[in-house]
Amino acid sequence: MIKNFRTFMSWGIALVTATAVTVTVGATAGGPPNPRPTDPQARPTAGQGKEPQTAPRATERRRIATSVLGRDLKFTLTALRSQTDPLAASVRLQVFTFKNGAWRESDRAPVGEADAWFWFPLTGRHAVCKFSTAGTEPAPVAVSLLITPSIGCSPAEDLQIKNGQIIPG
């Protein structure tokens, strides 16, 4: 029985080796050569021809936090995806006042530098580390956002709102 098993195993190894050699020889022999272009100047070279015009894409926005104080003051934090780098983003703080039965924007300011945030952590879970507001005059606002999960949260940026206008803190 063991002798028969050894014979079958040796035939199996021989078959696998023969198959591997056939595949290797077939791969090195190659297939048909790549076709040559019929017109080598079909593509425009630098400075020749017109470049296709692409329409500017709309800025992707995502509201990441909102706070309403009383009946007349509302704050929103909005992430704005970068036009030049799909991984970067900016953050905007907007202040709204309630007048004549509608919310109207009274001021806006960037939080941090333009395109200084990462889009995916900023728009994911736990993106807002701190967003505190108060209904006093001037109204203090503190914002801290997630830089990345491994780095953690940014230092808090303190602002004040007086008469619906943002005053850097």
N, C-alpha and C positions, 0 to 999 in steps of 0.2 A: 504494500500500500504506500509506504513512504517512498519507495523507488518510483512508483507511478506519479506521485505528487511532485517529486524532484524533476521528472521528465516534463510534466506539464509546466512547471515553473520555468524551466530552461527554455521551452518553446515560447512561453509568454514573454520572457526577457528578449529573446531573439526577435519576436514580432514587434515589440515596442521599439527596439533599437532600429530595425529596418524602417519602421514608420517614421521615426525621428530623422533618419538620414534622408528619406524621401522628401519630407517636409522641408528640411534644411536645404537640400539641393534645389528644390522647387523655388524656395524663397530667394536664393542667391542668383538663380538664373533670371529672375525677374519676369515681368509681364511685358506688355507692349510699351514702347517709349512714350513719354508725354508728348502730345501733339504740339507742334510749333504754331505760334500765332500766325494767322494769314497776313495781317498787316501790323508790322512792328510799331508803327506810329499811330495806332488807333487811340491810345491814351494821350491826353494832352500833357505836355511837359510844363515845367515851371514857366509861368508868364504867358502861356498860350491857352486859348480856349477860355470858356467861362466856368467859374466854379458854381456849383448848384447852391442856390440860396435856400437857407433853412429859416423857417419862421421862428422867432424867439419863443421859447416855451414859457408857459405861465409859471410863476413862482408857486411852488407847493407850500401850503400853509397848514399848520395844525395848532389848534388852541390847546395849550397844555395846562392852564389853570385859570380860574375865574373866582373873583371875590366880590360880593355885593355888600355894601355897608348902608344900612338903613334903606331909605327909598330913593336916595338921590346920588349915590356914588358907586361906581362899578369899576373894577380893575381886571384886565385880562393879560395873560402872558401868552404870546403866540410865537411858535417856532416857524422860521422862514428858511426853506431849503436854499442853499447857494445855487446861483446860476452857473458858476464855473467849476465847482467841486461837488459832486453828488453826495459826498460823505459829510460835508460841512454845513453848518446852519448858523443863523443869527437868531436872536431872541428880541422881541419887542414887547414893551410894557405899554398898554393903552389905558387911558383914563376916560371914563364916560360919565357924564352927568345927565340926570333925568330932568328934562325940561319939556313943557308943553305935551306931555303924554308920550314921549319917546326918549330912548337913550341916544345921546349925541356925543361923539368923540370930542373931548376938550383938549387932550394933549397926548403925545406919544414920545417914547424915548427908547433907545436901544439898551439892552442889558448886556454889559460886556462889549467886546469888540465885534465888528462885523465878521461873519464866517469863522468865529472863534470856537464854536461849539460843534460837537459831533451830532449828526442828524439822528442816528438810530438810538443812542442812549437818551437823547433829549426827548424823543417821541415815544419812548418805551415806558414800561412800568417803573414806578419809583423815580421818575425823572425830576420831580420837584422835591428838593430836600427841605426847603423852607420858603414859604410865601405867607408872610404875616402882614396884616393891615390893621389899622385902628381908625376909629371914627372921630378922633380928636382933630383940632385945627392947630397947626398943620398936621395932616394925616401921615404918620410914618409907614413906610413900606420897606420890607426886607425881603430880598430874593436870593436864594441859593439853589443852584441846579446841579444835577449829576453830570460830571465830566465824562467819566466812564465807570463801569462797575468796579474795576480794579483800582482806579485812582480815588474815586469817591466824589464827594460834593465840593463845589466851589466855595470860596469864602463868600459870606453874605454881602450883597450890595445894598446899601441903605439909601433910600430916597425919601423925599417928603412931598406931599401933595398939598398945595395951598390954593384955594379958590379954583380947583380943577386943573391947576398947572403943576408940572413936575419940577421939583427943585432938587438938584443933586445934593446928596446928604454929606 
